[in-house]
Amino acid sequence: MANAVLQLEALSCPSCMNKIETALENSEGVQFSKVLFNAGKVKVVFDRSVVDVKDLAEKIEEIGFPVLNIVES
């Protein structure tokens, strides 16, 4: 499993957090996601053999939340 932190533009409401987590957790290959609302970050644990972190960033952007930076570990 791989880990990534995606930096987002500021989130404006707690329901944004739920939208992002739901979108990611419904993605094949994602084991876990957690939005850190006040920090404007998303932590994701995923299987690189199934999904690429750039695809996850695109999924977040498709629902209206620009991704500013991605840090993989």
C-alpha positions in Angstrom: 0.0 0.0 0.0 1.1 3.5 -0.7 0.4 6.7 1.2 -0.2 10.2 -0.2 -1.2 13.6 1.1 -3.0 15.9 -1.3 -3.1 19.6 -0.5 -6.3 21.3 -1.5 -7.5 24.8 -1.7 -9.3 25.9 1.5 -12.4 23.9 2.2 -15.5 26.0 3.0 -17.8 23.6 4.8 -17.7 20.3 6.6 -19.9 18.7 3.9 -17.0 19.2 1.5 -15.1 16.8 3.6 -17.8 14.1 3.3 -18.0 14.5 -0.5 -14.2 14.1 -0.9 -14.0 11.1 1.4 -16.9 9.4 -0.2 -15.6 9.9 -3.7 -12.2 8.5 -2.8 -13.5 5.6 -0.7 -15.7 4.5 -3.7 -12.6 4.4 -5.9 -11.2 1.0 -6.6 -7.8 0.6 -4.9 -8.4 3.1 -2.1 -8.2 1.5 1.3 -8.6 4.6 3.4 -9.0 8.4 3.1 -9.2 11.1 5.7 -9.8 14.8 5.1 -8.1 17.1 7.5 -10.6 20.0 7.2 -8.6 22.8 8.9 -5.4 21.9 7.2 -7.0 21.6 3.7 -5.4 18.2 3.2 -6.5 14.7 2.3 -4.6 11.6 3.5 -5.0 8.5 1.3 -3.9 4.9 1.5 -4.2 3.2 -1.8 -2.9 0.3 -3.9 -0.6 1.7 -6.7 -1.1 -1.5 -8.8 -4.8 -0.6 -9.0 -4.9 3.2 -9.1 -2.5 6.1 -9.5 -2.5 9.1 -7.1 -2.9 11.4 -10.1 -6.2 9.6 -10.9 -7.3 10.2 -7.3 -6.4 13.9 -7.6 -8.5 14.1 -10.8 -11.4 12.5 -9.1 -11.2 15.2 -6.3 -11.0 18.0 -8.9 -14.0 16.6 -10.9 -16.2 17.1 -7.8 -15.0 20.7 -7.6 -12.0 20.8 -5.3 -8.7 21.9 -6.9 -5.6 19.9 -5.8 -2.6 22.2 -5.3 0.1 19.6 -4.4 0.6 15.9 -4.0 3.2 14.3 -1.7 3.6 10.5 -1.9 5.4 8.3 0.6 
